[in-house]
Structures are given as structure tokens and as C-alpha cells.
Amino acid sequence: MHGRAYKTAVLLMWLALPTSAWEYRRTWNQLPPRMAVHFDANWQPNGYTSREGALELGLGIMVVMLVMFTLATLIIHALKPAAGLPALLIAYVVLGFYWYGNHTIIKFNLNAQPAHSELVGSSSPAESDSQHVLELRS
């Protein structure tokens, strides 16, 4: 791949950032104030943060990855052009996987399941349980 085409392909990686940001912006008012952002092997949420935290975490990690992959792929292409295309493909796969992770987190929180919905308003599962006990006593 020639220099100009390679650099264009590297720049196209950066489209992952505005597309993720747009998805957050488009769905912002529909997202719960407390979002599930970490899941166990059974796809059950086990880590939560605020909407703002989810946005900062999702886009922040993506920016770091984009900077690292941009620098790495350009350096690899400059030092050993034959290795440039495989490095670029790896960057695209990893960034695509991470973009899909952000998309899936948004989608999960838009369609909160009943067990997840109970936890959305409280700050911890223990607090949710104690509120349930208080409601039963009333």
C-alpha cells in the first residue's frame, strides 16, 4: 500500500470516535442515569457508573487506543513497509471490537432487563435490598 493511501486508511480509523460519540448523543435522554458497563461471563451486569462516566470511559479508552494505533501503524509502515498492512488490519480489528463493545453497552442499557432496572435507581445492590425490606415493613 502506497504512502498516501496508507495514511488515509490510518485516518479512517478515527471514524470510530465520532460514530460512538454520535450514538451516545442520539440516545442520551433514553439512557438510565446509572449504566451497566461491566458484565460477567453470563452477560449479567456487575459494574455500574453514571451516564457521564460511561461516556468518558468509553470515548476516553477509544481515544487512547486510536492515538496508540495511529502512532504504531505509522511507525511500523515507516520502518518496515511490508509489515504496515498487517499492523493496520490488527488495529482495525481491535478498534472494531471495542467500538462494538461501546455499542453493545448502550444497547443493553437502552433495553434494561427487569433485574437490571431495579438497580438502575439505587447506588448499590445492598441499598436496593434494604429499600425492599423497608417497603415490606411498611
Secondary structure, 3 states (H helix, E strand, C coil): CCHHHHHHHHHHHHHHHHHHHHHHHHHHHHCCCEEEEEECCCCCEEEEEEHHHHHHHHHHHHHHHHHHHHHHHHHHHHHCHHHHHHHHHHHHHHHHHHHHHHHHHHHHHHCCCHHHHHHHCCCCHHHHHHHHHHHHHC
